Amino acid sequence: MAQVLVRQLDEGVVERLKRKAAARGASLEGYVRDLLNRDAQDDRAALLAELDALRAAQPPQTSDSTDLIRRWRDGERDDD
């Protein structure tokens, strides 16, 4: 597993994080790990939502390439 070292955090920030962790019955390390994991998942969810929106904006596929592929396979190419 990877490790991350965060330097120069304000003492007040660390104390607030410790209190929040204690209120949830977790260690500071566990609490911060959960925060980071949750934040990374949110990014993935946002990316998937953006991809869904892009997909929805595309015109629907109305043609079937099966006949074209069969003609090309059988040597009936229009570009020759």
C-alpha positions in Angstrom: 0.0 0.0 0.0 1.1 3.6 -0.6 1.8 6.1 2.0 1.3 9.9 2.0 3.0 12.4 4.3 1.4 15.8 4.6 3.7 18.5 5.9 2.9 21.9 7.4 -0.6 21.3 8.5 -2.0 23.9 10.9 -2.3 22.6 14.4 -5.9 23.7 14.6 -6.7 21.5 11.6 -5.1 18.5 13.1 -6.9 19.0 16.4 -10.3 19.3 14.7 -9.6 16.2 12.7 -8.6 14.4 15.9 -11.9 15.4 17.6 -13.9 14.3 14.6 -12.1 11.0 14.5 -12.7 10.4 18.2 -16.3 11.3 17.9 -16.6 8.4 15.4 -14.5 6.1 17.4 -11.7 6.1 14.9 -8.0 6.9 15.0 -6.8 10.1 13.2 -5.1 7.9 10.6 -8.2 5.8 10.0 -10.4 8.9 9.8 -8.1 10.7 7.3 -7.8 7.4 5.3 -11.6 7.3 5.0 -11.8 10.9 4.0 -9.2 10.3 1.2 -10.9 7.2 0.0 -14.3 8.9 -0.1 -12.9 11.8 -2.0 -11.3 9.6 -4.6 -14.6 7.7 -5.1 -16.5 11.0 -5.6 -14.1 11.9 -8.4 -14.8 8.5 -10.1 -18.6 9.1 -9.7 -18.3 12.6 -11.2 -16.3 11.2 -14.1 -18.9 8.5 -14.8 -21.7 11.1 -14.6 -19.8 13.2 -17.1 -19.3 10.3 -19.4 -23.0 9.4 -19.2 -23.9 13.0 -20.1 -21.6 12.9 -23.1 -23.1 9.6 -24.2 -26.6 10.9 -23.9 -25.7 13.9 -26.0 -24.7 11.7 -28.9 -27.2 11.0 -31.7 -28.7 7.5 -31.5 -27.1 4.8 -33.7 -29.7 4.2 -36.4 -27.6 2.2 -39.0 -26.6 -1.4 -38.9 -23.1 -2.2 -40.3 -23.8 -5.9 -40.7 -24.7 -5.6 -44.5 -21.7 -3.3 -45.2 -19.3 -5.7 -43.5 -20.7 -8.7 -45.4 -20.4 -6.8 -48.7 -16.8 -5.9 -47.9 -16.0 -9.5 -46.9 -17.5 -10.7 -50.1 -15.4 -8.3 -52.2 -18.1 -5.8 -53.0 -16.3 -2.6 -52.0 -17.4 0.8 -53.2 -14.0 2.3 -52.7 -12.1 0.2 -55.2 
